[in-house]
Amino acid sequence: MGNRHGEESAMPVRRLVLDVDKTVNEPDLIRLASVIEAASGVKAVNIAVTEIDIETVGTNVTVEGDDIDVEALTRAIEKTGAVVHSIDEVVSGAYILENKPRSR
């Protein structure tokens, strides 16, 4: 089983946190979640609205799975008319490792 992330030795992507904007009307959050969940390797999705203005809705999208196909996921989101602004967190490897912020 080869991965779909470019190089052959890449570890499987298990969690992504994305900053995604959509228009107020399309796609609705249920459709967006359905499209994301259907992407290869995705097992669960959480979409939280972070801001709303007259034309757009900003969302924080968290996706978890066993070996998420990041390129296919991004393409699927963009086919709905939504825009991926950034990838804000990536968890990769044999298991999901929680971020431990440094104390200063």
Secondary structure, DSSP 8 states (H G I E B T S, - for coil): ---SSSSTT---EEEEEEEEEEESSSS-HHHHHHHHHTSTTEEEEEEEEEEE-SSEEEEEEEEEESS--HHHHHHHHHHTT-EEEEEEEEEESSS---------
